[in-house]
Amino acid sequence: MADAVYPSTPYYCITQARCRLCQFLLEDGEPIVADIGDEGVSCEFSFHRRTTFYDDELDIKLHMCLADECRSRTKAIVCFHTSCHEFRFYAITPEFRAATRYAFPPPLTEEHRRTQYIRQALTYKLQQAKLWPRELPTELWAMVA
């Protein structure tokens, strides 16, 4: 019998090292899921730049090339921190993906400003919650946040 020709496993390329839900940059080793469209999301895997992860449940390769163009690409996709995806309130639609695509990378000052704002807001909320039997200094709440 002649050798059967099997279609190659499709490559789904992650084009940005940014969670499309929280908009923060991804760091190597962070747990993520990839949005593969109508089929849902991939299984959880660790983000590592310029590597490929094989999802055996979906029989696809998730290529973290982070490029607008890729020779191996079957489909361009986005990804999310696993915790952001679990926390979301609404379904992720094509319109949402289009609206959250940066036309240009934000300045580092904006990234730092957002991080500081979230830390300060979380510190304030922790202080107001009265979770501990006695009050803690703001510096300790900032470390917790």
N, C-alpha and C positions, 0 to 999 in steps of 0.2 A: 504494500500500500504506500502511496506517495505521502511525503511529509505534508501534514496539514499546515496551512498558513494561518496563524493566529494574529488578530489585530494587536498592535502594541498597546501597552498600558498608557492611557492619556496622561499628559503632563498639565497640571493646573498650577499656574505660576502666581505666587504672591508678589504683587507689584510694589507694595509699600511696607516698610517696617514700622507700621503705625496701627494701633487698634482703632478701628473705625467707629467704635462706640465711645470710648473715653478720649480719643484723639491723642493719647500719649504715645511716645516712641516705644518700640519693643526692644527689650534687652535680650541678648543671647541667654538661653536657658529658661525663659519665661514660658509657662504653659499657655498654649493658644489652641483655638479651633479655627478652621478655615470655612468661610461661607462659599459653598459650592453651587449656590443658586436654588432652584426649586427643589432640589433633592435634600436641602437642609444644610447641615454642617458636617465636617469631618469628625473623626475621633480626636481626642485631645492629644497633642504632641508638643514637644519642646521646640521653641523657635531658635534656629541657628542660621545666621546669614550664609547665603550661597551654598546651601546643602539641599538635599532632597529627602523627603519622608514618604514612605510607602504606606498608604492606608489600605490594609488588606480587606477590610469590610466593604469598602467602596471600589476596590481595585483601581485606584488612581495614585499617581505620584504627585506630591505637593512640593513644588520646586520653589525655594525661597531665593529666587534670583534678584528680586527687588528692582527689576528693570522694566521700562515701558515696552521694550521689544525683546523677544527671546526666540531663538531658533527652535527650541524644544516645545514651545507652548502650544497647547490645545485650547486653553481658556485662561483668561486673566481673572484672578479672584482677589478678595480681600480677606483679612483675618481679624480676630478679636481675642483679647485676653479671655481665658476661660471664665474667670469670675465676672467679667463684664457681660459676657453672653448669658451666663446663668442669671444675672441680676436684671436684665432688660425687661421692660414692661410690654413692649409691642413687638410684632413680627417685623423682620427686617425685609423691606421691600426694595425692588430695583430703584425706586425713586429716592429712598433713604440713602442707598449706596451712592447714587449720583450726587446727592446734596452734600454728602460728607467727604467727597473727594477734594483734597486740597489742589488748587491750581498751581500753587507754588509752596515750598516748605515754609512754615512760619519761622520767624526769627527766634534765635535761642533766648533772647530776652523775654519773648512772649511765653515760651515753654517754661522758663523759670518763674515768671509772674503767675502763671496758672498753678504751678506746683505750690508756690508760697501761699497763694490765695486758698487753695484747698486745705493745706496744712493749718493755716490760721483759723479757717472756719471750723475744721474738725476739732482743733484745740478748744475753741470757744464752746462748741456743742458738748464736748466731753466735760468741761468745767461746769456747765449748766445742768448736766444730767444728775449730778450728785450720786455717782455710782459707788463711791468709796465711803467708808464710815467716817472719814475725816477729810478735810480739804487738803489738796496737794498744790504745790506751787505751779505757776504757769509753765515754767521750764520743764517740769516733769510731764505735764499734759502734752507739751509740744513733742517730747520724745516718744510718747505713746502714739501720738497722731502720726 
